[in-house]
Every structure is written in C-alpha cells, then in structure tokens.
Amino acid sequence: MELVFLGTGSMVPTKERNHSAILLRYGGDNILIDCGEGTQRQFKFVGISPTKITKLLITHWHGDHVLGIPGLIQTLGACEYNKKLEIYGPKKTKIFMKKMLDAFVLEEKIDMEIHEINGGKFYENEDFILEAINLEHGIKCLGYSFIEKDKRKINVEYLRKFGLVRNPILKDLKEGKTIVWKNKKITPKEGTIIKKGRKITIIADTKYCENAIKLAKNSDILVCESTFSRELIAKAKEYKHMTTEEAAKIAKYAKAKKLYLTHFSQRYKDTKPLVKEAREIFKNTFSAEDFLKIKI
C-alpha cells in the first residue's frame, strides 16, 4: 500500500504546492482522491501513468478539488484507457460531471460509471472497504476511509510441529475452516494468525466536527486539512476550514496512529511552525508535501 501526495495546496496553488489530489495505491487499484487543476502533470513528476487509475473519489465540488478532471479524462481517452473509471462523489456529482464535460470537445471517450453517495459503506471487495461520511464545509462534502480487511496468515511455526508446511489443505485453514491432518484436528485459531487490516482516512475541506473524528477512528494514517495556523482560527471558522490544532485534536480523539497535515494556505511558505503547533497536541504529526510517497 502506498500514498502519493500529488497536490497539498489550497484554493491558490504555489510554486511548491499544487491543488488537492492524493493517490492511494493498493494491489491492482489506484484510487485518486480529488483531482485539482494540473493533477495529470503531477503524475508525470512522480513517474506514474494516470491510465493506472481505477477509481476517482470526489470530496466536494469546489474548483481546487475538481478542475483537473476534464484534462485527466482527455488524457485517458488519448492514451486508449481500457478500464471503466468508477467515479464517486456527493449529491449532484452526475449533473456537475455532465456540465463540466459538455464544456469541452472530447474526441476520445472513455467508459465511466458515476455514483452519488451520501455516506456509509459504498464499495467492498474481498480485500477492502471504502466508506464515506458527510463533513461540514458549506456545501456537500465527503471524507473518505479506506479499510483493509483483516487477513489470516498461516502460523508456520505451529504447523511445522505436525510436518504440515506446504499443502493444498492450508487453503481451507486460511479461509477459517477447521482441518484434520494425521488424525489431528487443527482449528483456525491455532493454525492461523490474524493480520489486522490497515485504515487510511482522508479528511478534506471541513470545519472541526464530530463526523471527522468518527470517520478517522483508529486510522493508521489520517490525512487532514489544516488550512490555517491557530492564530487564524476566526478565519478558519469563517471559511469552514480547520487550523493545525483542530486537525491534531481530531487525530488525538480518533486515536489515529499518524497524522499528515495538508491543504495549506498559500500564505505559508514554511510549514514547520504549523507542524510544531499540531505536535503540541498530537506528537506523531507530519507535513504532507507534493510528491511525497508513503509506504504503508
């Protein structure tokens, strides 16, 4: 699993920070969360082809989170994208997508499937679950969690006692079934070890709210907007954004393991003071930077 930060700025991009976009890579899935202006160029810098994208999760329809969508779709068409792009977003996403794409002449079409969601579990396969929750930003805005399912791993040391190392019967054990080997009954509790699944939460634009804490609960990594320093809390409230301290409180109360701050106002050339503020509340805090890659 890998998180790739493609854009960590806010409404106005800077030389160092592009508009919002994060890529979550897991197995054969490449999940793009938001697609701000210039996102497809950011893919060039990190050496990842945008044709690998399988899902696009839209947090909300403010321009700095979606203006890169038409260009991305045009590029996918030109590159003969042969997947079905699954797009998820809040209410009115279908209308907004139609209006956006109607404004351009896209000669090469791609196959898209657009879903409007209103929180809760909206996708599941054998490996992971995607969940969303409504945040508070003045317009419909969603936060997202990627939840990896727990997996059973063979308890090699235990099974070696019975000379059971490589055998097709181990498949049943991994599926949670009791097996019999040389007249010995072996239960999944004895013969396997549960590997706890990982949880990644992305909290986009929002003011401080209980739903953000609820979504982030027990996250291994929490990526959270922190547009302003604590001295600008009045401005944060006015624009329904968060301060570094509020992002840290969410991580603390949600019992997250690690916090990455993002969506910084253009006024901050150096984010070290912002990280310092957050660490007073939640020690394991870091600043996200464009092109940062995190192996999880």
C-alpha positions in Angstrom: 0.0 0.0 0.0 1.3 3.4 -0.9 0.0 7.0 -0.5 1.2 9.5 -3.1 0.6 13.2 -2.5 0.1 14.9 -5.9 -1.2 18.2 -4.5 -1.1 19.7 -1.0 -2.1 23.3 -1.5 -5.5 25.0 -1.1 -7.5 27.4 -3.3 -4.5 29.2 -4.8 -1.6 26.9 -5.9 2.0 27.9 -5.3 5.3 27.0 -6.9 5.7 24.3 -4.2 2.1 23.1 -3.8 -0.4 22.1 -6.4 -4.2 21.9 -6.0 -5.6 18.9 -4.0 -5.0 15.3 -5.2 -3.9 12.2 -3.4 -3.3 8.7 -5.0 -3.9 5.6 -2.9 -2.2 2.5 -4.5 -3.2 -0.9 -3.3 -2.8 -4.1 -5.3 -4.4 -3.5 -8.7 -6.3 -0.5 -7.5 -5.2 3.1 -7.9 -7.7 5.3 -6.1 -7.4 9.1 -6.8 -9.0 11.3 -4.2 -9.8 14.7 -5.8 -8.3 16.0 -9.0 -7.3 19.6 -8.8 -6.0 21.6 -11.7 -2.7 20.3 -13.0 -3.0 16.9 -11.4 -2.2 15.0 -14.6 1.1 16.9 -14.8 1.9 15.9 -11.2 1.6 12.2 -12.3 4.5 12.9 -14.7 6.7 14.1 -11.8 6.1 11.0 -9.7 6.5 8.7 -12.7 3.1 7.1 -12.5 0.8 6.7 -15.5 -2.7 8.2 -15.0 -4.0 5.2 -17.0 -3.5 3.1 -13.9 -6.3 5.0 -12.1 -9.3 2.7 -11.3 -11.4 5.0 -9.1 -11.9 8.7 -8.6 -13.3 9.8 -5.2 -14.5 13.5 -5.3 -14.8 15.1 -1.8 -16.7 18.1 -3.0 -17.2 20.4 -6.0 -15.0 23.4 -5.2 -12.7 24.2 -8.1 -9.4 23.5 -6.4 -10.5 19.9 -5.9 -12.1 19.1 -9.4 -10.7 21.4 -12.1 -8.2 18.8 -13.2 -10.9 16.3 -14.1 -11.6 17.3 -17.8 -7.9 17.3 -18.6 -7.4 13.9 -16.9 -10.3 12.4 -18.8 -9.0 13.8 -22.1 -5.6 12.3 -21.5 -7.1 8.9 -20.6 -9.0 8.9 -23.8 -5.9 9.8 -25.8 -4.0 7.0 -24.1 -6.6 4.4 -25.0 -7.7 3.9 -21.4 -9.3 0.5 -21.4 -10.8 0.3 -17.9 -14.1 1.5 -16.6 -13.4 4.6 -14.5 -15.5 4.4 -11.3 -16.3 7.9 -10.1 -17.8 8.5 -6.6 -18.9 11.9 -5.2 -21.6 13.7 -3.2 -25.1 14.5 -4.4 -25.2 16.3 -7.8 -22.0 14.8 -9.0 -23.7 13.4 -12.1 -25.0 16.8 -13.0 -21.7 18.6 -12.4 -19.8 16.0 -14.4 -22.1 16.4 -17.3 -21.9 20.2 -17.3 -18.1 20.0 -17.0 -17.6 17.6 -19.8 -20.2 19.3 -22.0 -18.0 22.4 -21.9 -15.2 20.6 -23.9 -14.9 18.8 -27.1 -13.5 15.4 -26.1 -12.8 13.4 -29.2 -11.8 10.2 -27.4 -14.4 8.9 -24.9 -13.7 6.6 -22.0 -16.1 4.3 -20.1 -17.2 5.9 -16.9 -19.6 4.9 -14.1 -20.7 7.7 -11.8 -22.1 7.1 -8.4 -23.6 9.7 -6.0 -23.2 8.7 -2.4 -24.4 10.1 1.0 -22.1 8.5 3.5 -21.6 5.0 4.8 -20.0 2.0 3.0 -20.2 2.4 -0.7 -17.7 -0.1 -2.1 -16.5 -3.5 -1.0 -14.4 -6.3 -2.4 -12.6 -9.3 -0.9 -9.7 -7.1 0.1 -11.0 -3.7 1.3 -14.0 -1.4 2.0 -14.5 2.2 1.1 -16.6 4.4 3.5 -17.6 8.0 3.4 -19.1 10.5 5.8 -20.6 13.9 5.5 -18.4 16.8 6.7 -19.2 20.5 7.3 -18.0 22.9 4.6 -21.0 24.9 3.5 -21.6 22.6 0.5 -21.9 18.8 0.3 -18.5 17.5 1.2 -17.4 14.0 2.0 -14.5 12.5 3.9 -13.3 9.0 2.9 -11.8 6.0 4.6 -10.0 3.0 3.0 -10.3 0.0 5.3 -8.3 -3.1 4.5 -9.9 -6.3 5.7 -8.2 -8.5 8.3 -6.4 -11.5 6.8 -5.5 -14.9 8.1 -1.8 -15.8 7.8 -0.6 -19.4 8.3 1.0 -20.0 11.7 4.1 -21.7 10.2 5.8 -22.4 13.5 2.8 -24.1 14.9 2.0 -26.2 11.8 5.7 -27.2 11.4 5.3 -29.4 14.6 3.0 -31.6 12.6 5.0 -31.6 9.4 2.4 -29.5 7.7 4.2 -26.8 5.7 3.1 -26.7 2.1 -0.2 -28.5 1.3 -3.4 -27.5 -0.5 -5.3 -28.2 2.7 -3.8 -25.0 4.1 -6.2 -23.0 1.9 -9.1 -24.2 4.0 -7.4 -23.1 7.1 -6.8 -19.6 5.7 -10.5 -19.5 4.9 -11.3 -20.0 8.5 -12.2 -23.7 8.3 -11.0 -26.4 10.8 -8.9 -29.1 9.1 -7.8 -32.6 10.0 -4.2 -33.6 9.5 -2.8 -37.0 10.5 -5.8 -37.5 12.8 -5.1 -34.2 14.4 -7.8 -31.5 14.3 -6.4 -28.1 13.7 -8.6 -25.0 14.2 -8.1 -21.6 12.5 -7.5 -20.2 16.0 -4.5 -22.5 16.4 -3.2 -22.7 12.8 -3.5 -19.1 11.7 -2.6 -15.6 12.8 -4.9 -12.7 12.2 -3.2 -9.8 10.4 -5.1 -6.7 11.2 -6.1 -4.6 8.2 -4.9 -1.1 7.8 -7.1 2.0 7.7 -6.4 5.3 5.8 -8.6 8.3 6.3 -8.7 11.4 4.1 -10.5 14.4 5.6 -10.9 17.1 3.0 -12.2 20.7 3.5 -14.3 21.0 6.6 -14.7 22.9 9.8 -14.0 20.9 13.0 -16.8 18.5 13.5 -17.7 15.2 15.2 -18.1 13.4 12.0 -14.4 13.9 11.2 -13.5 12.2 14.4 -15.9 9.4 13.8 -14.5 8.7 10.3 -10.9 8.9 11.5 -11.4 6.5 14.4 -8.4 4.1 14.8 -6.8 5.1 11.5 -3.3 4.0 10.8 -2.8 7.2 8.8 -5.0 10.3 8.9 -4.6 12.9 6.2 -6.3 16.0 7.3 -6.8 19.5 6.0 -5.1 22.2 8.1 -5.5 25.4 6.1 -4.6 27.8 8.8 -2.4 28.3 11.9 -4.1 28.6 15.3 -3.8 32.4 15.3 -6.2 32.5 12.3 -9.0 30.4 14.0 -11.5 33.1 13.3 -10.7 33.0 9.6 -10.9 29.2 9.7 -14.4 29.3 11.2 -15.5 31.9 8.6 -14.4 29.8 5.7 -15.3 26.5 7.3 -11.8 25.2 7.3 -9.6 23.9 10.1 -6.5 25.0 12.0 -3.5 22.8 12.7 -4.6 22.5 16.3 -8.1 21.3 15.3 -6.6 18.7 12.9 -4.4 17.5 15.7 -7.4 17.2 18.1 -9.2 15.0 15.5 -6.2 12.7 15.3 -5.9 12.6 19.1 -9.6 11.9 19.8 -9.9 9.4 17.0 -6.8 7.6 18.3 -5.1 7.7 15.0 -1.5 6.5 14.7 -0.1 9.1 12.4 -1.3 12.5 11.1 -0.3 14.2 7.8 -1.4 17.8 7.5 -2.3 19.1 4.1 -4.3 21.8 2.2 -2.1 24.6 3.4 -3.0 28.3 2.7 -0.7 29.9 0.2 0.5 32.3 2.9 2.6 29.6 4.5 5.9 29.1 2.7 7.3 27.1 5.6 5.1 24.5 7.3 7.5 23.7 10.2 5.7 26.1 12.6 2.4 24.5 11.7 3.6 21.0 12.4 5.1 22.3 15.7 1.7 23.6 16.7 0.0 20.3 15.9 2.6 18.3 17.7 1.8 20.1 21.0 -1.5 18.1 20.8 -0.6 15.1 18.7 3.0 14.2 18.6 3.1 11.9 15.6 2.3 14.8 13.1 4.0 15.4 9.8 3.6 17.8 6.9 2.5 16.5 3.5 4.5 17.8 0.6 3.8 17.5 -3.2 5.3 14.2 -4.5 5.7 12.7 -1.0 5.3 8.9 -1.2 4.5 6.9 1.9 4.8 3.1 2.0 2.3 1.7 4.5 
